[in-house]
Every structure is written in structure tokens, then in C-alpha cells.
Amino acid sequence: MSTEKTKKTEHRQPPQPPHTEAMSVNEIEQLISRLENEMQDFVNIEGVDTDLTGKDRQRLISSRVRNNGFIDKAFDIAHDNPEFMPPHFDINTLYENERRFEQLRQLMLVLQQFQQLATNAFMVQSDFCYREALRIYGSLREQARGRVPGAEALFEALRNFFNRRRRTGDEPTEHELEMDFKRLIHGKGDGEIIIQNESPHITGGEHKVIDNVHTGRSAFKETAEAEIDEGTRNKK
């Protein structure tokens, strides 16, 4: 076996599960419960919720970098020059508001970081589960081709997820056009592909693509199909 084929075979090995020391399902459920409780306590104490309307948000001054810099500078001046403050201006309240502002900003940054970490963990798990689902799909496809009793219906239930319908009037993408062309060349689909150029010039003119390729039982519109096919050929 050549080096190229060996690399392809290694690339098609079954997907590896996420890190073995990852949180268990129960630990994740407990974390979600704690976060929900903390969030509810925050809502009750702060008196804020997620129901701010668009007009409510427009009336609030956004906390952008320039505004944050202005707030920091104004508060620094107030600290160093209390004699210039407006009448009846409570400097102690100013200190408390400043600390509260900084802590809420830090809380927002920590939650953003945590959200990014949770998103990354979710993407890793999603990739693993999707590839496992592809293995199930490929197994059912082979069993359906082998006419194993009951496999056809199960395979059809999964194949529906790959039959994406193009909206009427939309031209196919280059990838879709290439896939349809390959199906026609290899006899896996029936129909026709017509490319009509209109007002061609040296720099190129407008063109219209008519893709009337009809998918049959062995033709699918998805990249996963090509991945499964390649993995099957490499095993032979």
C-alpha cells in the first residue's frame, strides 16, 4: 500500500471521543443548575431581566471603549479634585458606583470567556456525535444495498436529512454543479446541465446555468456521501 493510501486510511479512522477527563453528564447538569440558580438570584437582586426592548436599549448609553475611557477619566478627576465636583455630589457614592461598574464589566468579560469555552466544548462534542451519526448512516446504507430486512426504512429516515431542495429560480453553487456533473458522468443521476452565455465579451458576459439533474436512489446531495464512499474504497 502506498504512503498516500496509508494516510487516507489513517484519516478515515473512527472519530475519537472528547477528552477522557471531560465532565460527565451529571456534572454538566449540576453546573447548569448552579448557573440557573445564580442567574435567578442575580435577576432578583439587580431587578434586571432579558426583556429589555429595542427602545429601552436605545435610551441607554452603550458601554463602548470610548465611553469606558471617558467614565474612567472623569472618575479619576473626581478622585483627585473633589473640590471641583458639582454641589451635593457624594464622593463616597461615586466610589461605590465606580467599583460596581468595574465588577460588572469584569463579570461580563468572564461570562464571555466562559461562553467561548462552552461553545468550543460543544463544537468538539458536536463534531464527534456527527461523525458517529455518519458511521450509522454508512452502515445502514450498506445494509440497505444488501437488502437486509428493515434496513431500507431506517436508511431512508436518515437520507432525508441530505436531500436539500434548491429554491425555485436559484442557480446552483459551483460545488453543487460539480457534484451534479460527476453524477451524470458516472451514471449516478439522470437529467441535463445547460450553461447559456449571454452577451459574451472579452472580460466575460452574463451566463445562465440550468441544472436539471434528478437525483436517483443512489445519488445524494451531500459531502458526507463522498466522505463515506472514499472511506469504503480505502478499506478495500
Phi and psi in degrees as a GROMACS rama.xvg file:
@    title "Ramachandran Plot"
@    xaxis  label "Phi"
@    yaxis  label "Psi"
@TYPE xy
-72.5036  166.053  SER-2
-64.4554  -38.0445  THR-3
-62.3254  -45.195  GLU-4
-65.6976  -35.9375  LYS-5
-63.2089  -42.3707  THR-6
-63.4863  -41.6154  LYS-7
-63.1689  -41.4062  LYS-8
-63.4146  -42.5133  THR-9
-64.4865  -36.1086  GLU-10
-67.1097  -26.0411  HIS-11
-95.2402  14.6868  ARG-12
-65.2665  155.546  GLN-13
-54.3068  144.027  PRO-14
-63.2404  143.814  PRO-15
-88.5847  140.596  GLN-16
-67.713  162.33  PRO-17
-57.7055  173.011  PRO-18
-49.5745  135.334  HIS-19
-64.556  -22.9816  THR-20
-94.2994  14.161  GLU-21
-65.5279  161.919  ALA-22
-63.2295  143.541  MET-23
-77.8882  170.305  SER-24
-60.6586  -42.3587  VAL-25
-64.9033  -39.3488  ASN-26
-65.9289  -38.8683  GLU-27
-66.0365  -41.412  ILE-28
-62.1452  -40.4519  GLU-29
-66.6375  -38.0863  GLN-30
-64.6622  -44.0005  LEU-31
-60.3299  -42.2604  ILE-32
-63.045  -43.6369  SER-33
-63.0765  -42.5143  ARG-34
-64.9401  -40.0588  LEU-35
-64.0748  -39.7065  GLU-36
-65.7417  -44.4053  ASN-37
-62.194  -40.0063  GLU-38
-65.6121  -40.6534  MET-39
-66.056  -39.7875  GLN-40
-62.0736  -40.1975  ASP-41
-62.9242  -42.4427  PHE-42
-63.2714  -43.6728  VAL-43
-65.8958  -39.7041  ASN-44
-78.0313  -44.7002  ILE-45
-79.6005  -23.9051  GLU-46
73.794  20.6896  GLY-47
-114.354  159.391  VAL-48
-148.408  -174.045  ASP-49
-90.9859  10.7621  THR-50
-98.3554  23.1206  ASP-51
-65.6702  126.014  LEU-52
-79.4014  171.294  THR-53
-60.7487  -38.9987  GLY-54
-67.6155  -37.5006  LYS-55
-60.6346  -43.0433  ASP-56
-68.1762  -34.5232  ARG-57
-66.5749  -31.7891  GLN-58
-74.7766  -19.809  ARG-59
-87.3728  143.538  LEU-60
-80.3648  122.418  ILE-61
-68.0139  149.35  SER-62
-94.8195  78.9537  SER-63
-97.0291  174.909  ARG-64
-59.6824  -44.7338  VAL-65
-64.9348  -41.5255  ARG-66
-66.6982  -39.3143  ASN-67
-62.1892  -41.12  ASN-68
-63.1698  -39.1698  GLY-69
-64.3036  -43.4893  PHE-70
-62.3257  -47.7264  ILE-71
-59.3403  -44.1533  ASP-72
-67.2583  -42.3947  LYS-73
-62.9808  -39.9113  ALA-74
-70.3691  -36.7055  PHE-75
-61.7228  -42.3015  ASP-76
-63.8814  -39.6513  ILE-77
-63.5996  -38.3418  ALA-78
-64.2213  -44.6122  HIS-79
-84.4167  -18.5657  ASP-80
-135.88  64.2206  ASN-81
-63.6113  -23.7971  PRO-82
-68.5502  -16.543  GLU-83
-95.8374  4.82824  PHE-84
-74.4906  156.854  MET-85
-61.7672  158.743  PRO-86
-59.1026  144.815  PRO-87
58.0781  29.355  HIS-88
-89.8696  118.205  PHE-89
-85.6485  109.248  ASP-90
-68.7169  -31.0059  ILE-91
-66.764  -40.1826  ASN-92
-63.7488  -35.6311  THR-93
-60.7618  -45.2641  LEU-94
-59.4279  -44.29  TYR-95
-64.6847  -43.0429  GLU-96
-63.9722  -36.4709  ASN-97
-66.6706  -46.2393  GLU-98
-63.1384  -40.3651  ARG-99
-64.6469  -40.9023  ARG-100
-61.2858  -45.1113  PHE-101
-65.8451  -40.7983  GLU-102
-68.9079  -40.1993  GLN-103
-66.2961  -35.5423  LEU-104
-67.0039  -40.708  ARG-105
-65.5237  -39.604  GLN-106
-59.9014  -42.8492  LEU-107
-62.5335  -41.9681  MET-108
-66.8987  -40.5638  LEU-109
-64.0362  -42.6716  VAL-110
-65.7014  -35.8004  LEU-111
-64.1064  -41.8551  GLN-112
-64.5636  -41.9362  GLN-113
-64.8327  -40.0599  PHE-114
-61.7684  -40.0328  GLN-115
-64.8924  -41.1546  GLN-116
-64.1573  -44.5905  LEU-117
-63.7275  -37.7102  ALA-118
-64.1618  -42.806  THR-119
-62.5971  -44.1999  ASN-120
-63.278  -40.0457  ALA-121
-64.3101  -40.7414  PHE-122
-65.3098  -39.8956  MET-123
-62.8334  -45.6456  VAL-124
-66.9307  -38.8609  GLN-125
-63.3113  -41.6553  SER-126
-62.3149  -43.4531  ASP-127
-62.7096  -46.2955  PHE-128
-66.1882  -37.7957  CYS-129
-65.8747  -40.5533  TYR-130
-69.1403  -33.6237  ARG-131
-65.4642  -39.899  GLU-132
-63.4708  -35.3281  ALA-133
-65.0542  -35.8898  LEU-134
-64.6329  -41.4153  ARG-135
-62.6028  -43.349  ILE-136
-60.7709  -45.8348  TYR-137
-64.6398  -38.7594  GLY-138
-65.36  -43.3316  SER-139
-66.2066  -34.1953  LEU-140
-64.8724  -44.6877  ARG-141
-64.8999  -39.5123  GLU-142
-68.3351  -35.4127  GLN-143
-66.9046  -39.0914  ALA-144
-65.7401  -32.5425  ARG-145
-83.9034  6.54221  GLY-146
56.8802  39.9783  ARG-147
-70.4244  127.616  VAL-148
-54.5179  129.881  PRO-149
87.4325  -13.6637  GLY-150
-74.839  -33.2726  ALA-151
-60.1633  -45.9923  GLU-152
-64.9974  -39.8281  ALA-153
-66.9074  -40.4824  LEU-154
-64.3737  -41.8681  PHE-155
-63.4489  -34.561  GLU-156
-62.8256  -32.9501  ALA-157
-86.6181  -33.6216  LEU-158
-64.2761  -27.0112  ARG-159
-59.679  -26.461  ASN-160
-70.3746  -17.3923  PHE-161
-101.929  -6.25367  PHE-162
-88.6766  82.843  ASN-163
-86.7461  129.155  ARG-164
-92.0795  129.392  ARG-165
-80.062  137.682  ARG-166
-65.901  145.291  ARG-167
-59.3181  129.387  THR-168
93.6674  -15.229  GLY-169
-79.1019  134.108  ASP-170
-76.8242  147.199  GLU-171
-68.3829  152.313  PRO-172
-72.6515  167.435  THR-173
-60.7161  -38.3912  GLU-174
-65.849  -44.8025  HIS-175
-64.2038  -39.2061  GLU-176
-65.045  -40.2955  LEU-177
-65.0931  -41.2191  GLU-178
-65.3585  -41.9725  MET-179
-65.2382  -37.9379  ASP-180
-62.9817  -42.8547  PHE-181
-64.4906  -36.124  LYS-182
-64.7044  -39.9676  ARG-183
-66.6688  -43.9049  LEU-184
-62.0412  -40.7795  ILE-185
-91.7147  6.81587  HIS-186
71.0285  24.1087  GLY-187
-99.2075  2.70077  LYS-188
-151.072  163.114  GLY-189
-126.989  153.174  ASP-190
136.435  -153.038  GLY-191
-154.007  152.233  GLU-192
-123.785  121.668  ILE-193
-123.239  130.547  ILE-194
-116.892  114.344  ILE-195
-108.274  121.2  GLN-196
-91.411  137.864  ASN-197
-122.995  129.264  GLU-198
51.3082  59.0944  SER-199
-69.9302  141.892  PRO-200
-130.062  -179.804  HIS-201
-62.1975  -37.9235  ILE-202
-85.6434  2.60397  THR-203
100.19  145.761  GLY-204
-119.772  -176.246  GLY-205
-72.1888  146.984  GLU-206
-138.639  158.342  HIS-207
-128.271  129.183  LYS-208
-107.412  124.968  VAL-209
-113.906  110.178  ILE-210
-111.556  101.948  ASP-211
-112.019  44.347  ASN-212
-84.5123  124.458  VAL-213
-99.8941  123.25  HIS-214
-74.0618  136.31  THR-215
-103.847  -165.654  GLY-216
-69.1791  -24.1501  ARG-217
-106.31  9.96185  SER-218
-118.639  132.137  ALA-219
-133.269  151.74  PHE-220
-101.913  76.4958  LYS-221
-162.76  148.812  GLU-222
-74.0409  -24.0311  THR-223
-62.7838  -33.5986  ALA-224
-61.0931  -44.3927  GLU-225
-64.3676  -36.307  ALA-226
-65.363  -43.1668  GLU-227
-65.4122  -42.6307  ILE-228
-60.1349  -43.9968  ASP-229
-65.7614  -38.6902  GLU-230
-64.3668  -36.7507  GLY-231
-67.9279  -41.3238  THR-232
-65.8383  -36.5012  ARG-233
-68.8157  -24.7413  ASN-234
-77.8669  -19.9192  LYS-235
